[in-house]
Amino acid sequence: MTVSANVKQCLATLKNIEAGLSTLSMSAGDEEAKRVFHEQMMVMEEIKKDLMKRIGELEREEEQYKGF
């Protein structure tokens, strides 16, 4: 597996984790738990943005890696 493929797989995994945190945030009965899940969802969003930048860099460096 190429570096680009690994980074893209990592991004897909993060999206899955973010969706899980969103579900947990909505279904949690405790307000503190909802807040913590939501905060972690925001952390995942920042990490996703960083990974998407890195994917863009990889695609500019190596044309064969293009395509999300």
Buried (B, 14 or more C-beta within 10 A) or exposed (E): EEEBEEBBEBBEEBEEBBEEBBEBBEEBEEEEEBEBBBEBBEEBEEBBEEBBEBBEEBBEEEEEBEEE
